[in-house]
Amino acid sequence: MTRVRRGYTARRRRTKIRLFASTFRGAHSRLTRTTIQQKMRALVSSHRDRGRQKRNFRRLWITRINAVIRENKVFYSYSKFINNLYKRQLLLNRKILAQIAISNKNCLYTISKKIIK
């Protein structure tokens, strides 16, 4: 049986992994086995935290909208405001409403008055 020189393929694979892990500290960036483990761990964390980030931003938007609504006592609660938005079929998502609440409170008040009428 002929001898197979595997250096090229293996080296290319390890180099690819090392480039991914170049910012890791210590053995996590130098040793192949630990680098592979850290790469898997990093990818799992990034996948999980993308969902978490969406959740956190939605909570932030809801909090901002609720604060502005209660400040002027247009509605007593955020839930009633959103419920009336859906009843009137106004297509404004929470991100846009939160931006309006921060930048231009008067605009949010006019929207809420339109909903009441």
C-alpha angles and dihedrals in degrees: 000000000000123000116253118211105213099177098105098054096040093045091051092050093048092047090054090052092046092053089055092048098041093112094051118104130245121338091354089077099037111040116069099217095048090042091057091049092049092047091054090047092049093050092049091050094048091049092050095044094052088066091043092052092054089050093049094049091050090052090050093051092048091050092050094048092047092050094053093044094051092043093065095030091231089141125005094231145016093240093059090048093052091043091055091046089058092045091054090044094234107164103215118134124215094256092058092043091052091051090050090048092055101039103032117016092174090062090054090050091053090049091051092048090052089053093051092052 
